[in-house]
């Protein structure tokens, strides 16, 4: 009996209504081949620094790095040890990658209709040329097929970068990172563009695990003895200058809430010293983080780096998983967020300054139409990032457009970013965005809200121009 095959309709994600579908096809055809601007992601720059870098095997490439995949499997009772996820204590985990792949294939049905299922289907079919759906029966044959592909020069990361038509790709790098792989890339004659992004969370959130060690590392890499608030700010400014010198155009910041507050220098110093002494409390951490978002906006005005602010994820909700496996293991959960009052100190201080670009992301969809679209539709400095994380999905994108467009318009948003660690999924994720946007614009044409010429211009902006402009790429 033949195995079921992938049936990826060329009209997928388009309306079944004939006129809208025809228009969606035309709009999509005008943007499908545009280069990819990837202004925010988590691909390790190491894979590009070595021209001969080879992805190991399908399990290492697709399953182990991707919390979208293993969080679903974990939710169905499959342990992370069984999936080969490394433990903090070095304890035993499954090391037979074929066995892990088989387990994944046995449970592949769990991803039906989910964003991960959509991405994986297109990735298997379009990137790896696999026509059969993954099943328990053909799992090892598909494993061998991918393994064979990964051994070829065509699947070296630099060659995939060209094949995917990527124009620029940015990484996310800690403030203490030496950027050694970016240095290697700059010294090479490769013509791809990989840029770092300054991510200072590890030295800003004073109650985070390893904060004091991160401060010591900040001292080491900056050459500034960070022993008080003043030297701390100097070291951060030095690191930002270094990142900019290495090609960075943006910073990235994450916080539980959008709270901002301007502390006096004296109060900031007191909190910093309590943190160094291990005596800071939750209130200290909350206020210091809010103050540092203000400081980062001030620095962005001075050095021109675009500022990204990701809000609303309660990190490491599952303490058992965090203690055993560490962060970024699929246990980060959205919370309700408030923006109008929380952002008022920052926006009153800097939101009217044309030198600042502040791109805001949230995991609270209810805030889009109520707060974020009105704010972005007023303050010149504020732009809305695309649907993020749990809402990087077909219906999440639709809800986003329906919530923000009438108040903020298209041009106060910044297009798309793939925000992924899974490099082969990048073109697939962009394609989902382009298809959904094409269908949304076709719907506006059908309803007489815009004409076809407007739709084509807006499609190009959404797919390419807005991200390039917003991130200064």
N, C-alpha and C positions, 0 to 999 in steps of 0.2 A: 504494500500500500504506500503510495507516494506521501512524502511529508508535506504539510501545509506550507504555502509560500507567502511571502510578504505581498500585500496588495496595497501599495502606497499610491493612492489616487493622485494624479496631477492637479486635481481640484481640491485636495484636502484642505480643510478649515474654511472653505468658501461656502457661502450661502447656497442652499438648494434652489432658491428663487432664480429663474433663468437670467433675467436682466442683470441682477446684481452679480451673479456668478460670471457672466461674460465680462462685465466691467472689472471684476476682481482679477480675472485672468490677464486682462490688458495692463492693469496697473502693476500687478506682480511681474509681468514680463519686462516692464520698464526698469525694475530695480533688482531683479534676482541676481544679476551678475555684477552688481556694484562691489567694489572692494570692501572688506570687513574692517571696520574701526572697532578695536577691542580695548576700550579705555579703562576697564576695571575687571581684573580677574586674578586667579591664584595659580596659574601654571608656573612651575618652578623654572627660573631662568637657566638652571643647570642643563636642561635638556637641549637648549640652543647653543650653549657655550662650546660644547664639544661637537664638532661637525659629524663625528662618527657615532654619536649617542644612539643607542638602540633600546626601544622599550622592551622590557623583559619578556613577558608573556601576557595572555589575555587577562588573567586574574590580577596580576600586578598593575595592569594598565586601566582596567575597566572597573573592577570591584573594590579592591582594597582602598584606593584613594577617594572613593565617591560615597559620601555620607547619604546622598539621595537614595542610593541603592541599598546600603546595608541597614539604614534605619527602617526601611520597609520590611526587610527580612527579620530584623530583630523584633519588630512589632508582632511577628507571627511566631515568636518563640525560638528563633534560631540564634544561638549565642554568637557574640562577636569573635570569640575564640575559634569557633567552627569556621568563621569566614576569614581567618588569618589576620585579623586586626591586631597589631602589636600591643602588648600590655606594657604599662609603665614599669612594672617590676621585673620585666623580662621573663615572666612566667610562660608556660607552654601554650602555644596556639597551633592550629592546624597549619602545617607547612607543605602539604601536598596540594599544589595549586590546581591540579586536575580534579582532585576531590572537591575543592572549593567551587570550581566552575560547575561541576556536576550538581552540587547543591543549589547553586544559583539557577541552573537550567531547570531543575526539578520544581522550582518555585517561581519560574518566570511569569506564570499566569498572574501573579500578584500585581504586576505592573500594568495590566490591561486598563486602558483609558486614562492613565496617569501621565503627567508631563514626562516622567522618567521613561515610561513605556514608549511614548512618542519619540523621544530623543534616541533611545536605544534602537528602535525599529529602523529609523532613518540612518543611524550610524552603521548598523550592521549591513544594511542594503546598499547605501550610497558610498560610504567610506571603505568598507571591507568587501563589497561585492558579494554578500551572502544573500542568496535568494530564499532559502528555507527559513521558516520561523524556528527559533531556538526551542528545542524540546528535550525531554529527558533522553530520548532515543538517539538524537543526533548531536548531543552536547559535545562529545569528544571529537567528533568529526569537525564540528565548527571550531572547537578549540584549536585543532591542528591547522585549519584553514587560516585562522587569524595569526597563529604562531608563524606560519609560513610567510604570510604577508609582512609581519613585523621584522622578519629577517632580511627583507629586500631593501635596497637603497631608497626606493620610492617612499618607504615608511619611516625614514629618518625624520626627526622633527623639523629640520630646516626645509626638507623637501615637501613635507606636509604643509608647512607654513605657506609655501608658494602655491601648492595645489589648492589650498583653502582660499586663496586670494586675499590673504590678510595684508593690510597696508601698514598697520601698527598694532602692537600688542603690549599692554602694560602688565607688570607684575605688582604684587603687593608685598612690601618689604618693611620689616621692623626698623624703627629709628636707629637701632644699634647695629643694623646689618652693615657689613663692610662692602657689600655690593661686588664681591669678587667675580661673580659670573658676568655681571654687567661690565666690569672692567675688561674681562676676557673678550666679550663680544665687541666692545668698542675698539679693541686692539686688533680684531680680526678683519678680514676683507669681505665678510659676508654682508650682503646688502639688505637684509631684513632689519626691521626696526623694533627693538624690544626696549621699553622704557621702565624704570622703576617708579614706584609710588611710595611716598613717605607715610608710614603707618605707626604712630607713636603710642598706641594704646598701652603697650607693655610698660611704659614709663610714666603714663598719665594716671592710670587707675591704681591708686595707692594701696588698696587692699587686695589687689590681684596677686595670685601665687607668683613668687619670684620677683616681686617689684624691687626689693632692695638689690638683688643680684642684677637686675636690669639697669638700675641706676649705676652700679659699679661698672657695668659694661658700657653705659653711656659715657662715663668718665674716660674709660679706656679709649674708645673710638673717637671721641671728640678732642681728646687732649686737654680737657678742662676738668679740674677736680670739682665734682659736683657735691658740695657739702652744704649748700644753702639754696634758697629759692632763686637768688640772683644768678648764681653759677648754673643752676638748672635751666633757666631760660636762655642763658648764653649758649649752653651746650645744644639745646634744641634748635636754636637759630643757626648754629654752626652746622648741624646735621642737615637741616633743610637746605642750606646753601650747597652742601656737598651733593645731596640728592639732585638738586637743580643742575649742578655742574655735570652730573652723570646722565642728564637727559630727562629727569622727572618734570612733569608739568602739573602734577596734582598731589594732594595729600588725601588721606582717608582716616576717618575717625568713627568709632563705634561707642555708643552709650546706651544704657538701659532706657533713659528718658531724654527728652530734648531740653532739659533744664539748663538755663544759663544764668550766670550771676557774675558781676564784677566785684571781686574781692579787693580790698586794699592790699598794698604790698606787705604791710605788717601782718595782716591776717593770713595771707598766702604763706608767708614765712613760718608763722606759728604752726599751721597745718603741716607744712613740709617737714618741719623739725619733729613734730609728733609722729609723722610717718616713718622718718628715719629711725626714731627710737622705738618703733613698733607699738606706739600708743594711740594711733589714729582710730577713730570710730567710723561708723556708717555715715553719720552726718558730715564728718570731715571729708570722706571720700566723695559724697554726693556734691558738696559745695565746691571742692577742689576741681572735680571733673567739669562742673558747669563753668567755673572760672577759666579753665584751660581751653574750653571750646571758644570762649571769648578771646583768649590770647592767640589761639591758632587763626582765628579770623583776622585779628590785627596783623599777625605775621604774613598772612596771605595777601593782605593789601600791600604790604611792604615788599614782598618778594615775588608776587604775581602767581603763586601756585594756586591752582583751582582747589577748592575745599569740598570734600565729600563728607557727609554726615549720615551715618546709618543708625537708626533709632528703633528700639522696640523689641529687642530679642533678649529674653531671660536666658542667659547662657548656662549650659551645664545643669539643666533642670534635674536630670537623673544623676544624683550624687554617686550612686554605685558605679555607673559607667564612667563618670569623670574620674573617680578615685582609681579605677582599674585601668582605664585606657587614655585618660587625658581629655583635652578639649576637642571640639569639632568632630564629635562622634554621633551627630544626628539627634542630640538631646537638647537643642536650643529651641525654645518655644516662644511664640509671639505674646506680647502683652498689649493692653489698651494704652494708648499714648495721648498726651495733650500737647499741643504746639502753640496755640495762640498766645497764651500767657508765658509759657516756658521760653519761647524764642524772642519775646518782646525786648529783653535787655540787649541781646545780640543785634537784632534788626534795627532797634533804635540807635545803636552805636554805629553800625556798619552797613545796614541793609540798603541805604541810599547811596552808597559809595560805588561808582561804576568800576572801580578797580577790583572789587570782590566778586567772585563767582562762587556761590554756595549751592551745592547740589544736594538735595535732601531725599533720603530714602526712608521708608517706613514699612513696618509689618502690620500696621493697623489700617486696614482698608477703609474703615469707617471715618477716618480723619481726612481722606482725600477731598471729598466734596465739601465737608463742613469747615475745614481749616486750611489745608495745604493749598488747594487750588486758589482760594481767595488770597492767601498770602503771596503765592507765586505770581498771581495776576496783578499784584500791586508793587511789591518791592523789586527794584531793578537788579539787586544782587542775587535774588533767590530763584532757583530752578528746581524742577522736580525730576528726580531720577526715575527710571522705568520700574515696572512692577518687580519686586525683589524677592528672591528666595522662594518662599512657599507660594508666591503669586506669580512667579516666572512660569506662566502656564497659559494655555489658550484662553480659558475663561477668565483668568486673572488679568490678562491683557485687555480683554473686552471690558471688564468691570472698571479697569483703570481709565480707559478712554471715556467711558460713559460718565465717570465721576469727575474727571478733571477738565475735559476739553472746553466745555461751554464757559467756564470761569477763567481758566488759565490760558486757553488756546494751545496750539501746537508748539509755538515758538518759545514758550516758557518751560518746555520739557527738553530733554537732552538725548532723544533717540534711545538706543538700546545698548546694554552691555551684557555680556554672557556670564560674568561672575562665576567662572567654573575652574575647578582643578583638573577636569577631565579634558585634556587638549583635543582629542578627536571629536568631542561633542560640539566644539565651537561653531563650525559651519551649520550644523543642524539647528542649534539654538537660534542663530541669526535668521535662519530660513523660517522658523516658526514665527518669529516676530514679523518678518516681511510679509508672510502670508496673512497673518491676522490683521495687520495694518492695511493691507490691500483690500481685504474684505470689508473692514470698517469704513474705509474711504469710499469704496463702491456703494456702501449703504447710504452714505451722505449724498452721493450723486443721485441715486435712485429717489431719494426723498426731496431732491431739489434744494438741498442746503448749500452745496457747492457744485461747480461744474467739473467736467472731465479734466480740463486744463489745470484747475486748482488741485484736483486729486493727484495728478501726476507730479506736480511740484511738491505737494505735501508728502507724497510717498518717498521721493528722493530725500527730502529733508529728514524724515523719520529714519530712513535706512542708513543715511551716510552723513549729510551735512550737519545736522544738529550736534551729533557726538563730536565731530571733528572741530566744530566751532567752540562748543562749550568747554572741551578739554584742551583747547589750544594746541591741537595736533596737526 
